[in-house]
Amino acid sequence: MDLEKQPQKPAVPAEPPAIRASDADRDRIADILRDALAEGRIDAEEHGERVEAAYRAKTLGELEPLVRDLPAARPDREPARQPHAYEPEDPAVPDDRLIAVFSSATRKGRWRVGRRTHAFSVFGSVEIDLTEAIFTQRLTTINATSVFGNVEIRVPENITLRGGGSGILGNFEVTTLEATDPEAPVVVINGFAVLGNVEARPKRGKRIADLHGKLRKHMGG
C-alpha cells in the first residue's frame, strides 16, 4: 500500500543579511542632519542625539530612520546647492580647540572659523569673539564645557545663533538670533556648565557688513 504523501511546505526565503554601514554612510547621514539643524528643522538637542546614534550605527537599516522625516533623505529631492559665498566643506580639516585650566584662552580678531570648535574651561576663562571672524561654511558648532570656569562667546548681530545645554549649579545661556539673510552663518552652541558659566550672545553694534562680498573677496572670487 502506498503511503500517503505529505504536502510539502513552500520554502520560506531567507531574509537578506543587513548591509553594514561604512564611515562614508555615517558621514552622509551626519551631513543631512547638519543641514536640517541649519534650516531649523530639528533643534540642537535632537541634532546631537541623532548624530550620536548615526556614529553608533552598524547597518544601513539603523541609519535610515534617523533621516526618514527630513527632505534631504528623499531621492526625488534636488541636491542642495552650496551657497556661492561659502567654500566646499573639507571633513579632513581638524576641529579647533581652546583649553583653559587655571588660565585663559582667547580667540578673536580676523580669523578663519572652523566647522567645529571645542572650548573647555576648568577654573579658567575662554573667550571666543566671532564679530570679525571669516565664516567659510554656513554652519559652525561650538561645544562649550565649563567647570568652575567661564566660556564667553560673542557673535555679530546679523547671523543666526542657536544652542542647547544645561547648567549644574551653574549658568548656560544662549541668546537666540534668527538672521533675515537666508545664507547668513549659523552658529550652534552645545555643552554644559558645572558651577561655572557658558554664555553666548550678540555683541551690540557688531555686524557682518556686505556678508557675501567679503567672503568672495577673501576667497579670491
mmCIF file of the C-alpha atoms, coordinates in Angstrom:
data_MODEL
# 
_entry.id   MODEL 
# 
loop_
_atom_site.group_PDB 
_atom_site.id 
_atom_site.type_symbol 
_atom_site.label_atom_id 
_atom_site.label_alt_id 
_atom_site.label_comp_id 
_atom_site.label_asym_id 
_atom_site.label_entity_id 
_atom_site.label_seq_id 
_atom_site.pdbx_PDB_ins_code 
_atom_site.Cartn_x 
_atom_site.Cartn_y 
_atom_site.Cartn_z 
_atom_site.occupancy 
_atom_site.B_iso_or_equiv 
_atom_site.pdbx_formal_charge 
_atom_site.auth_seq_id 
_atom_site.auth_comp_id 
_atom_site.auth_asym_id 
_atom_site.auth_atom_id 
_atom_site.pdbx_PDB_model_num 
ATOM 1   C CA . MET A 1 1   ? 0.000  0.000  0.000  1.00 0.00 ? 1   MET A CA 1 
ATOM 2   C CA . ASP A 1 2   ? 1.342  3.374  -0.995 1.00 0.00 ? 2   ASP A CA 1 
ATOM 3   C CA . LEU A 1 3   ? 1.991  5.747  1.844  1.00 0.00 ? 3   LEU A CA 1 
ATOM 4   C CA . GLU A 1 4   ? 0.051  8.963  1.627  1.00 0.00 ? 4   GLU A CA 1 
ATOM 5   C CA . LYS A 1 5   ? 2.363  11.723 0.579  1.00 0.00 ? 5   LYS A CA 1 
ATOM 6   C CA . GLN A 1 6   ? 2.501  14.640 2.917  1.00 0.00 ? 6   GLN A CA 1 
ATOM 7   C CA . PRO A 1 7   ? 2.150  18.049 1.247  1.00 0.00 ? 7   PRO A CA 1 
ATOM 8   C CA . GLN A 1 8   ? 5.424  19.891 1.229  1.00 0.00 ? 8   GLN A CA 1 
ATOM 9   C CA . LYS A 1 9   ? 5.521  23.362 2.728  1.00 0.00 ? 9   LYS A CA 1 
ATOM 10  C CA . PRO A 1 10  ? 6.904  26.025 0.425  1.00 0.00 ? 10  PRO A CA 1 
ATOM 11  C CA . ALA A 1 11  ? 10.379 27.089 1.362  1.00 0.00 ? 11  ALA A CA 1 
ATOM 12  C CA . VAL A 1 12  ? 10.466 30.457 3.098  1.00 0.00 ? 12  VAL A CA 1 
ATOM 13  C CA . PRO A 1 13  ? 13.148 32.622 1.515  1.00 0.00 ? 13  PRO A CA 1 
ATOM 14  C CA . ALA A 1 14  ? 15.782 33.688 3.975  1.00 0.00 ? 14  ALA A CA 1 
ATOM 15  C CA . GLU A 1 15  ? 15.934 37.380 4.725  1.00 0.00 ? 15  GLU A CA 1 
ATOM 16  C CA . PRO A 1 16  ? 18.937 39.018 3.148  1.00 0.00 ? 16  PRO A CA 1 
ATOM 17  C CA . PRO A 1 17  ? 21.632 39.912 5.649  1.00 0.00 ? 17  PRO A CA 1 
ATOM 18  C CA . ALA A 1 18  ? 21.735 43.505 6.882  1.00 0.00 ? 18  ALA A CA 1 
ATOM 19  C CA . ILE A 1 19  ? 24.190 45.633 4.933  1.00 0.00 ? 19  ILE A CA 1 
ATOM 20  C CA . ARG A 1 20  ? 26.954 47.026 7.082  1.00 0.00 ? 20  ARG A CA 1 
ATOM 21  C CA . ALA A 1 21  ? 27.294 50.804 7.168  1.00 0.00 ? 21  ALA A CA 1 
ATOM 22  C CA . SER A 1 22  ? 30.558 52.420 6.093  1.00 0.00 ? 22  SER A CA 1 
ATOM 23  C CA . ASP A 1 23  ? 32.170 55.553 7.502  1.00 0.00 ? 23  ASP A CA 1 
ATOM 24  C CA . ALA A 1 24  ? 31.047 57.361 4.337  1.00 0.00 ? 24  ALA A CA 1 
ATOM 25  C CA . ASP A 1 25  ? 27.445 56.283 5.005  1.00 0.00 ? 25  ASP A CA 1 
ATOM 26  C CA . ARG A 1 26  ? 27.614 57.659 8.553  1.00 0.00 ? 26  ARG A CA 1 
ATOM 27  C CA . ASP A 1 27  ? 29.161 60.916 7.333  1.00 0.00 ? 27  ASP A CA 1 
ATOM 28  C CA . ARG A 1 28  ? 26.384 61.273 4.724  1.00 0.00 ? 28  ARG A CA 1 
ATOM 29  C CA . ILE A 1 29  ? 23.717 60.982 7.428  1.00 0.00 ? 29  ILE A CA 1 
ATOM 30  C CA . ALA A 1 30  ? 25.605 63.458 9.633  1.00 0.00 ? 30  ALA A CA 1 
ATOM 31  C CA . ASP A 1 31  ? 25.673 65.936 6.723  1.00 0.00 ? 31  ASP A CA 1 
ATOM 32  C CA . ILE A 1 32  ? 21.886 65.621 6.263  1.00 0.00 ? 32  ILE A CA 1 
ATOM 33  C CA . LEU A 1 33  ? 21.374 66.215 9.992  1.00 0.00 ? 33  LEU A CA 1 
ATOM 34  C CA . ARG A 1 34  ? 23.723 69.212 9.907  1.00 0.00 ? 34  ARG A CA 1 
ATOM 35  C CA . ASP A 1 35  ? 21.713 70.798 7.097  1.00 0.00 ? 35  ASP A CA 1 
ATOM 36  C CA . ALA A 1 36  ? 18.455 70.083 8.936  1.00 0.00 ? 36  ALA A CA 1 
ATOM 37  C CA . LEU A 1 37  ? 19.815 71.854 12.009 1.00 0.00 ? 37  LEU A CA 1 
ATOM 38  C CA . ALA A 1 38  ? 20.925 74.852 9.941  1.00 0.00 ? 38  ALA A CA 1 
ATOM 39  C CA . GLU A 1 39  ? 17.455 75.041 8.362  1.00 0.00 ? 39  GLU A CA 1 
ATOM 40  C CA . GLY A 1 40  ? 15.713 74.869 11.754 1.00 0.00 ? 40  GLY A CA 1 
ATOM 41  C CA . ARG A 1 41  ? 14.019 71.513 11.039 1.00 0.00 ? 41  ARG A CA 1 
ATOM 42  C CA . ILE A 1 42  ? 15.499 69.952 14.191 1.00 0.00 ? 42  ILE A CA 1 
ATOM 43  C CA . ASP A 1 43  ? 16.837 71.614 17.328 1.00 0.00 ? 43  ASP A CA 1 
ATOM 44  C CA . ALA A 1 44  ? 20.346 71.366 18.735 1.00 0.00 ? 44  ALA A CA 1 
ATOM 45  C CA . GLU A 1 45  ? 19.444 68.686 21.295 1.00 0.00 ? 45  GLU A CA 1 
ATOM 46  C CA . GLU A 1 46  ? 17.792 66.417 18.721 1.00 0.00 ? 46  GLU A CA 1 
ATOM 47  C CA . HIS A 1 47  ? 20.670 67.010 16.317 1.00 0.00 ? 47  HIS A CA 1 
ATOM 48  C CA . GLY A 1 48  ? 23.149 65.837 18.936 1.00 0.00 ? 48  GLY A CA 1 
ATOM 49  C CA . GLU A 1 49  ? 21.107 62.721 19.737 1.00 0.00 ? 49  GLU A CA 1 
ATOM 50  C CA . ARG A 1 50  ? 20.708 61.730 16.072 1.00 0.00 ? 50  ARG A CA 1 
ATOM 51  C CA . VAL A 1 51  ? 24.365 62.324 15.186 1.00 0.00 ? 51  VAL A CA 1 
ATOM 52  C CA . GLU A 1 52  ? 25.459 60.212 18.157 1.00 0.00 ? 52  GLU A CA 1 
ATOM 53  C CA . ALA A 1 53  ? 23.107 57.428 17.029 1.00 0.00 ? 53  ALA A CA 1 
ATOM 54  C CA . ALA A 1 54  ? 24.426 57.707 13.459 1.00 0.00 ? 54  ALA A CA 1 
ATOM 55  C CA . TYR A 1 55  ? 28.021 57.130 14.509 1.00 0.00 ? 55  TYR A CA 1 
ATOM 56  C CA . ARG A 1 56  ? 26.960 54.176 16.691 1.00 0.00 ? 56  ARG A CA 1 
ATOM 57  C CA . ALA A 1 57  ? 25.000 52.557 13.840 1.00 0.00 ? 57  ALA A CA 1 
ATOM 58  C CA . LYS A 1 58  ? 26.415 49.349 12.389 1.00 0.00 ? 58  LYS A CA 1 
ATOM 59  C CA . THR A 1 59  ? 23.995 48.795 9.485  1.00 0.00 ? 59  THR A CA 1 
ATOM 60  C CA . LEU A 1 60  ? 22.244 50.891 6.836  1.00 0.00 ? 60  LEU A CA 1 
ATOM 61  C CA . GLY A 1 61  ? 18.932 49.846 8.360  1.00 0.00 ? 61  GLY A CA 1 
ATOM 62  C CA . GLU A 1 62  ? 19.878 51.649 11.582 1.00 0.00 ? 62  GLU A CA 1 
ATOM 63  C CA . LEU A 1 63  ? 20.838 54.823 9.708  1.00 0.00 ? 63  LEU A CA 1 
ATOM 64  C CA . GLU A 1 64  ? 17.756 55.257 7.538  1.00 0.00 ? 64  GLU A CA 1 
ATOM 65  C CA . PRO A 1 65  ? 15.238 56.039 10.362 1.00 0.00 ? 65  PRO A CA 1 
ATOM 66  C CA . LEU A 1 66  ? 17.448 58.897 11.585 1.00 0.00 ? 66  LEU A CA 1 
ATOM 67  C CA . VAL A 1 67  ? 16.693 60.976 8.473  1.00 0.00 ? 67  VAL A CA 1 
ATOM 68  C CA . ARG A 1 68  ? 13.394 59.429 7.308  1.00 0.00 ? 68  ARG A CA 1 
ATOM 69  C CA . ASP A 1 69  ? 11.440 62.585 8.246  1.00 0.00 ? 69  ASP A CA 1 
ATOM 70  C CA . LEU A 1 70  ? 13.867 65.005 6.555  1.00 0.00 ? 70  LEU A CA 1 
ATOM 71  C CA . PRO A 1 71  ? 13.550 66.233 2.940  1.00 0.00 ? 71  PRO A CA 1 
ATOM 72  C CA . ALA A 1 72  ? 17.199 65.579 2.122  1.00 0.00 ? 72  ALA A CA 1 
ATOM 73  C CA . ALA A 1 73  ? 16.633 61.844 2.578  1.00 0.00 ? 73  ALA A CA 1 
ATOM 74  C CA . ARG A 1 74  ? 14.067 61.686 -0.256 1.00 0.00 ? 74  ARG A CA 1 
ATOM 75  C CA . PRO A 1 75  ? 15.523 60.514 -3.582 1.00 0.00 ? 75  PRO A CA 1 
ATOM 76  C CA . ASP A 1 76  ? 13.300 62.861 -5.622 1.00 0.00 ? 76  ASP A CA 1 
ATOM 77  C CA . ARG A 1 77  ? 14.663 65.938 -3.893 1.00 0.00 ? 77  ARG A CA 1 
ATOM 78  C CA . GLU A 1 78  ? 17.097 68.072 -5.845 1.00 0.00 ? 78  GLU A CA 1 
ATOM 79  C CA . PRO A 1 79  ? 20.579 68.051 -4.367 1.00 0.00 ? 79  PRO A CA 1 
ATOM 80  C CA . ALA A 1 80  ? 21.212 71.002 -2.126 1.00 0.00 ? 80  ALA A CA 1 
ATOM 81  C CA . ARG A 1 81  ? 23.246 73.713 -3.790 1.00 0.00 ? 81  ARG A CA 1 
ATOM 82  C CA . GLN A 1 82  ? 26.219 75.097 -1.949 1.00 0.00 ? 82  GLN A CA 1 
ATOM 83  C CA . PRO A 1 83  ? 25.666 78.814 -1.296 1.00 0.00 ? 83  PRO A CA 1 
ATOM 84  C CA . HIS A 1 84  ? 28.006 80.677 -3.619 1.00 0.00 ? 84  HIS A CA 1 
ATOM 85  C CA . ALA A 1 85  ? 29.577 82.622 -0.766 1.00 0.00 ? 85  ALA A CA 1 
ATOM 86  C CA . TYR A 1 86  ? 30.892 79.573 1.075  1.00 0.00 ? 86  TYR A CA 1 
ATOM 87  C CA . GLU A 1 87  ? 33.703 77.177 0.321  1.00 0.00 ? 87  GLU A CA 1 
ATOM 88  C CA . PRO A 1 88  ? 33.061 73.422 -0.095 1.00 0.00 ? 88  PRO A CA 1 
ATOM 89  C CA . GLU A 1 89  ? 33.493 71.745 3.283  1.00 0.00 ? 89  GLU A CA 1 
ATOM 90  C CA . ASP A 1 90  ? 36.591 69.666 3.871  1.00 0.00 ? 90  ASP A CA 1 
ATOM 91  C CA . PRO A 1 91  ? 35.941 66.956 6.505  1.00 0.00 ? 91  PRO A CA 1 
ATOM 92  C CA . ALA A 1 92  ? 39.690 66.409 6.832  1.00 0.00 ? 92  ALA A CA 1 
ATOM 93  C CA . VAL A 1 93  ? 40.156 69.807 8.494  1.00 0.00 ? 93  VAL A CA 1 
ATOM 94  C CA . PRO A 1 94  ? 40.693 69.178 12.248 1.00 0.00 ? 94  PRO A CA 1 
ATOM 95  C CA . ASP A 1 95  ? 38.481 70.728 14.919 1.00 0.00 ? 95  ASP A CA 1 
ATOM 96  C CA . ASP A 1 96  ? 39.640 73.855 16.725 1.00 0.00 ? 96  ASP A CA 1 
ATOM 97  C CA . ARG A 1 97  ? 40.293 73.554 20.477 1.00 0.00 ? 97  ARG A CA 1 
ATOM 98  C CA . LEU A 1 98  ? 40.582 76.196 23.190 1.00 0.00 ? 98  LEU A CA 1 
ATOM 99  C CA . ILE A 1 99  ? 41.542 74.863 26.630 1.00 0.00 ? 99  ILE A CA 1 
ATOM 100 C CA . ALA A 1 100 ? 41.946 76.935 29.797 1.00 0.00 ? 100 ALA A CA 1 
ATOM 101 C CA . VAL A 1 101 ? 42.955 75.152 33.016 1.00 0.00 ? 101 VAL A CA 1 
ATOM 102 C CA . PHE A 1 102 ? 43.715 77.693 35.761 1.00 0.00 ? 102 PHE A CA 1 
ATOM 103 C CA . SER A 1 103 ? 44.430 80.047 32.856 1.00 0.00 ? 103 SER A CA 1 
ATOM 104 C CA . SER A 1 104 ? 42.755 81.904 29.993 1.00 0.00 ? 104 SER A CA 1 
ATOM 105 C CA . ALA A 1 105 ? 42.404 81.312 26.256 1.00 0.00 ? 105 ALA A CA 1 
ATOM 106 C CA . THR A 1 106 ? 41.162 83.834 23.695 1.00 0.00 ? 106 THR A CA 1 
ATOM 107 C CA . ARG A 1 107 ? 40.297 83.685 20.018 1.00 0.00 ? 107 ARG A CA 1 
ATOM 108 C CA . LYS A 1 108 ? 39.319 86.992 18.426 1.00 0.00 ? 108 LYS A CA 1 
ATOM 109 C CA . GLY A 1 109 ? 40.097 89.404 15.606 1.00 0.00 ? 109 GLY A CA 1 
ATOM 110 C CA . ARG A 1 110 ? 40.279 88.428 11.926 1.00 0.00 ? 110 ARG A CA 1 
ATOM 111 C CA . TRP A 1 111 ? 40.410 84.630 11.926 1.00 0.00 ? 111 TRP A CA 1 
ATOM 112 C CA . ARG A 1 112 ? 39.018 81.782 9.861  1.00 0.00 ? 112 ARG A CA 1 
ATOM 113 C CA . VAL A 1 113 ? 36.238 79.933 11.707 1.00 0.00 ? 113 VAL A CA 1 
ATOM 114 C CA . GLY A 1 114 ? 36.346 76.139 11.530 1.00 0.00 ? 114 GLY A CA 1 
ATOM 115 C CA . ARG A 1 115 ? 33.348 73.810 11.257 1.00 0.00 ? 115 ARG A CA 1 
ATOM 116 C CA . ARG A 1 116 ? 33.637 72.779 14.898 1.00 0.00 ? 116 ARG A CA 1 
ATOM 117 C CA . THR A 1 117 ? 35.295 74.311 17.955 1.00 0.00 ? 117 THR A CA 1 
ATOM 118 C CA . HIS A 1 118 ? 35.710 72.738 21.394 1.00 0.00 ? 118 HIS A CA 1 
ATOM 119 C CA . ALA A 1 119 ? 36.034 75.164 24.312 1.00 0.00 ? 119 ALA A CA 1 
ATOM 120 C CA . PHE A 1 120 ? 36.975 73.675 27.698 1.00 0.00 ? 120 PHE A CA 1 
ATOM 121 C CA . SER A 1 121 ? 37.454 75.733 30.861 1.00 0.00 ? 121 SER A CA 1 
ATOM 122 C CA . VAL A 1 122 ? 38.409 74.416 34.317 1.00 0.00 ? 122 VAL A CA 1 
ATOM 123 C CA . PHE A 1 123 ? 38.991 77.190 36.869 1.00 0.00 ? 123 PHE A CA 1 
ATOM 124 C CA . GLY A 1 124 ? 39.799 79.321 33.841 1.00 0.00 ? 124 GLY A CA 1 
ATOM 125 C CA . SER A 1 125 ? 38.339 81.573 31.179 1.00 0.00 ? 125 SER A CA 1 
ATOM 126 C CA . VAL A 1 126 ? 37.744 81.060 27.443 1.00 0.00 ? 126 VAL A CA 1 
ATOM 127 C CA . GLU A 1 127 ? 36.713 83.951 25.193 1.00 0.00 ? 127 GLU A CA 1 
ATOM 128 C CA . ILE A 1 128 ? 35.568 83.381 21.600 1.00 0.00 ? 128 ILE A CA 1 
ATOM 129 C CA . ASP A 1 129 ? 34.810 86.533 19.620 1.00 0.00 ? 129 ASP A CA 1 
ATOM 130 C CA . LEU A 1 130 ? 33.299 85.916 16.176 1.00 0.00 ? 130 LEU A CA 1 
ATOM 131 C CA . THR A 1 131 ? 32.432 89.525 15.393 1.00 0.00 ? 131 THR A CA 1 
ATOM 132 C CA . GLU A 1 132 ? 35.362 89.949 12.947 1.00 0.00 ? 132 GLU A CA 1 
ATOM 133 C CA . ALA A 1 133 ? 35.810 86.297 12.011 1.00 0.00 ? 133 ALA A CA 1 
ATOM 134 C CA . ILE A 1 134 ? 35.628 84.866 8.477  1.00 0.00 ? 134 ILE A CA 1 
ATOM 135 C CA . PHE A 1 135 ? 32.909 82.252 8.027  1.00 0.00 ? 135 PHE A CA 1 
ATOM 136 C CA . THR A 1 136 ? 33.823 79.933 5.141  1.00 0.00 ? 136 THR A CA 1 
ATOM 137 C CA . GLN A 1 137 ? 30.992 77.458 5.869  1.00 0.00 ? 137 GLN A CA 1 
ATOM 138 C CA . ARG A 1 138 ? 27.375 78.117 6.794  1.00 0.00 ? 138 ARG A CA 1 
ATOM 139 C CA . LEU A 1 139 ? 27.141 76.014 9.983  1.00 0.00 ? 139 LEU A CA 1 
ATOM 140 C CA . THR A 1 140 ? 29.587 76.424 12.855 1.00 0.00 ? 140 THR A CA 1 
ATOM 141 C CA . THR A 1 141 ? 29.244 74.307 16.010 1.00 0.00 ? 141 THR A CA 1 
ATOM 142 C CA . ILE A 1 142 ? 30.858 75.253 19.318 1.00 0.00 ? 142 ILE A CA 1 
ATOM 143 C CA . ASN A 1 143 ? 30.924 72.645 22.088 1.00 0.00 ? 143 ASN A CA 1 
ATOM 144 C CA . ALA A 1 144 ? 31.482 74.543 25.339 1.00 0.00 ? 144 ALA A CA 1 
ATOM 145 C CA . THR A 1 145 ? 32.263 72.947 28.715 1.00 0.00 ? 145 THR A CA 1 
ATOM 146 C CA . SER A 1 146 ? 32.828 74.973 31.866 1.00 0.00 ? 146 SER A CA 1 
ATOM 147 C CA . VAL A 1 147 ? 33.769 73.520 35.262 1.00 0.00 ? 147 VAL A CA 1 
ATOM 148 C CA . PHE A 1 148 ? 34.297 76.235 37.886 1.00 0.00 ? 148 PHE A CA 1 
ATOM 149 C CA . GLY A 1 149 ? 35.161 78.456 34.946 1.00 0.00 ? 149 GLY A CA 1 
ATOM 150 C CA . ASN A 1 150 ? 33.777 80.733 32.259 1.00 0.00 ? 150 ASN A CA 1 
ATOM 151 C CA . VAL A 1 151 ? 33.196 80.399 28.484 1.00 0.00 ? 151 VAL A CA 1 
ATOM 152 C CA . GLU A 1 152 ? 32.060 83.582 26.771 1.00 0.00 ? 152 GLU A CA 1 
ATOM 153 C CA . ILE A 1 153 ? 31.051 83.667 23.099 1.00 0.00 ? 153 ILE A CA 1 
ATOM 154 C CA . ARG A 1 154 ? 30.230 86.827 21.155 1.00 0.00 ? 154 ARG A CA 1 
ATOM 155 C CA . VAL A 1 155 ? 28.745 86.896 17.657 1.00 0.00 ? 155 VAL A CA 1 
ATOM 156 C CA . PRO A 1 156 ? 27.701 89.571 15.131 1.00 0.00 ? 156 PRO A CA 1 
ATOM 157 C CA . GLU A 1 157 ? 24.111 90.771 15.328 1.00 0.00 ? 157 GLU A CA 1 
ATOM 158 C CA . ASN A 1 158 ? 23.147 89.649 11.815 1.00 0.00 ? 158 ASN A CA 1 
ATOM 159 C CA . ILE A 1 159 ? 23.827 85.894 11.987 1.00 0.00 ? 159 ILE A CA 1 
ATOM 160 C CA . THR A 1 160 ? 21.680 83.033 13.308 1.00 0.00 ? 160 THR A CA 1 
ATOM 161 C CA . LEU A 1 161 ? 22.566 81.881 16.837 1.00 0.00 ? 161 LEU A CA 1 
ATOM 162 C CA . ARG A 1 162 ? 21.067 78.767 18.423 1.00 0.00 ? 162 ARG A CA 1 
ATOM 163 C CA . GLY A 1 163 ? 22.040 76.475 21.246 1.00 0.00 ? 163 GLY A CA 1 
ATOM 164 C CA . GLY A 1 164 ? 21.137 73.901 23.812 1.00 0.00 ? 164 GLY A CA 1 
ATOM 165 C CA . GLY A 1 165 ? 22.841 72.890 27.024 1.00 0.00 ? 165 GLY A CA 1 
ATOM 166 C CA . SER A 1 166 ? 22.482 72.643 30.768 1.00 0.00 ? 166 SER A CA 1 
ATOM 167 C CA . GLY A 1 167 ? 23.842 74.218 33.906 1.00 0.00 ? 167 GLY A CA 1 
ATOM 168 C CA . ILE A 1 168 ? 24.516 72.198 37.054 1.00 0.00 ? 168 ILE A CA 1 
ATOM 169 C CA . LEU A 1 169 ? 24.731 74.743 39.852 1.00 0.00 ? 169 LEU A CA 1 
ATOM 170 C CA . GLY A 1 170 ? 25.889 76.986 37.043 1.00 0.00 ? 170 GLY A CA 1 
ATOM 171 C CA . ASN A 1 171 ? 24.635 79.026 34.098 1.00 0.00 ? 171 ASN A CA 1 
ATOM 172 C CA . PHE A 1 172 ? 24.213 78.017 30.450 1.00 0.00 ? 172 PHE A CA 1 
ATOM 173 C CA . GLU A 1 173 ? 22.661 80.845 28.447 1.00 0.00 ? 173 GLU A CA 1 
ATOM 174 C CA . VAL A 1 174 ? 22.354 81.345 24.690 1.00 0.00 ? 174 VAL A CA 1 
ATOM 175 C CA . THR A 1 175 ? 20.586 84.420 23.312 1.00 0.00 ? 175 THR A CA 1 
ATOM 176 C CA . THR A 1 176 ? 18.760 83.093 20.242 1.00 0.00 ? 176 THR A CA 1 
ATOM 177 C CA . LEU A 1 177 ? 19.042 85.021 16.963 1.00 0.00 ? 177 LEU A CA 1 
ATOM 178 C CA . GLU A 1 178 ? 17.413 84.436 13.573 1.00 0.00 ? 178 GLU A CA 1 
ATOM 179 C CA . ALA A 1 179 ? 19.101 86.197 10.647 1.00 0.00 ? 179 ALA A CA 1 
ATOM 180 C CA . THR A 1 180 ? 16.966 87.750 7.917  1.00 0.00 ? 180 THR A CA 1 
ATOM 181 C CA . ASP A 1 181 ? 19.515 86.695 5.272  1.00 0.00 ? 181 ASP A CA 1 
ATOM 182 C CA . PRO A 1 182 ? 18.850 83.004 4.448  1.00 0.00 ? 182 PRO A CA 1 
ATOM 183 C CA . GLU A 1 183 ? 22.547 82.491 3.638  1.00 0.00 ? 183 GLU A CA 1 
ATOM 184 C CA . ALA A 1 184 ? 23.868 84.083 6.834  1.00 0.00 ? 184 ALA A CA 1 
ATOM 185 C CA . PRO A 1 185 ? 26.134 81.919 9.018  1.00 0.00 ? 185 PRO A CA 1 
ATOM 186 C CA . VAL A 1 186 ? 24.508 79.704 11.637 1.00 0.00 ? 186 VAL A CA 1 
ATOM 187 C CA . VAL A 1 187 ? 26.318 79.258 14.968 1.00 0.00 ? 187 VAL A CA 1 
ATOM 188 C CA . VAL A 1 188 ? 25.131 76.485 17.304 1.00 0.00 ? 188 VAL A CA 1 
ATOM 189 C CA . ILE A 1 189 ? 26.320 76.281 20.921 1.00 0.00 ? 189 ILE A CA 1 
ATOM 190 C CA . ASN A 1 190 ? 26.180 72.944 22.781 1.00 0.00 ? 190 ASN A CA 1 
ATOM 191 C CA . GLY A 1 191 ? 27.554 71.921 26.153 1.00 0.00 ? 191 GLY A CA 1 
ATOM 192 C CA . PHE A 1 192 ? 27.147 72.314 29.895 1.00 0.00 ? 192 PHE A CA 1 
ATOM 193 C CA . ALA A 1 193 ? 28.373 74.293 32.879 1.00 0.00 ? 193 ALA A CA 1 
ATOM 194 C CA . VAL A 1 194 ? 29.158 72.811 36.297 1.00 0.00 ? 194 VAL A CA 1 
ATOM 195 C CA . LEU A 1 195 ? 29.496 75.507 38.937 1.00 0.00 ? 195 LEU A CA 1 
ATOM 196 C CA . GLY A 1 196 ? 30.540 77.726 36.061 1.00 0.00 ? 196 GLY A CA 1 
ATOM 197 C CA . ASN A 1 197 ? 29.206 79.848 33.233 1.00 0.00 ? 197 ASN A CA 1 
ATOM 198 C CA . VAL A 1 198 ? 28.647 79.433 29.487 1.00 0.00 ? 198 VAL A CA 1 
ATOM 199 C CA . GLU A 1 199 ? 27.199 82.473 27.747 1.00 0.00 ? 199 GLU A CA 1 
ATOM 200 C CA . ALA A 1 200 ? 26.658 83.246 24.060 1.00 0.00 ? 200 ALA A CA 1 
ATOM 201 C CA . ARG A 1 201 ? 25.081 86.460 22.815 1.00 0.00 ? 201 ARG A CA 1 
ATOM 202 C CA . PRO A 1 202 ? 25.400 89.098 20.076 1.00 0.00 ? 202 PRO A CA 1 
ATOM 203 C CA . LYS A 1 203 ? 27.770 91.997 20.508 1.00 0.00 ? 203 LYS A CA 1 
ATOM 204 C CA . ARG A 1 204 ? 25.859 95.232 20.135 1.00 0.00 ? 204 ARG A CA 1 
ATOM 205 C CA . GLY A 1 205 ? 26.826 97.277 17.094 1.00 0.00 ? 205 GLY A CA 1 
ATOM 206 C CA . LYS A 1 206 ? 28.866 94.455 15.527 1.00 0.00 ? 206 LYS A CA 1 
ATOM 207 C CA . ARG A 1 207 ? 27.564 93.232 12.173 1.00 0.00 ? 207 ARG A CA 1 
ATOM 208 C CA . ILE A 1 208 ? 28.919 91.409 9.158  1.00 0.00 ? 208 ILE A CA 1 
ATOM 209 C CA . ALA A 1 209 ? 28.532 94.145 6.560  1.00 0.00 ? 209 ALA A CA 1 
ATOM 210 C CA . ASP A 1 210 ? 28.179 93.019 2.927  1.00 0.00 ? 210 ASP A CA 1 
ATOM 211 C CA . LEU A 1 211 ? 28.491 89.433 4.100  1.00 0.00 ? 211 LEU A CA 1 
ATOM 212 C CA . HIS A 1 212 ? 28.796 87.674 0.744  1.00 0.00 ? 212 HIS A CA 1 
ATOM 213 C CA . GLY A 1 213 ? 31.004 90.350 -0.805 1.00 0.00 ? 213 GLY A CA 1 
ATOM 214 C CA . LYS A 1 214 ? 33.529 89.950 1.986  1.00 0.00 ? 214 LYS A CA 1 
ATOM 215 C CA . LEU A 1 215 ? 33.525 86.182 1.676  1.00 0.00 ? 215 LEU A CA 1 
ATOM 216 C CA . ARG A 1 216 ? 34.024 86.272 -2.079 1.00 0.00 ? 216 ARG A CA 1 
ATOM 217 C CA . LYS A 1 217 ? 36.882 88.752 -1.722 1.00 0.00 ? 217 LYS A CA 1 
ATOM 218 C CA . HIS A 1 218 ? 38.528 86.553 0.901  1.00 0.00 ? 218 HIS A CA 1 
ATOM 219 C CA . MET A 1 219 ? 38.294 83.528 -1.394 1.00 0.00 ? 219 MET A CA 1 
ATOM 220 C CA . GLY A 1 220 ? 39.527 85.422 -4.432 1.00 0.00 ? 220 GLY A CA 1 
ATOM 221 C CA . GLY A 1 221 ? 36.157 85.351 -6.198 1.00 0.00 ? 221 GLY A CA 1 
# 
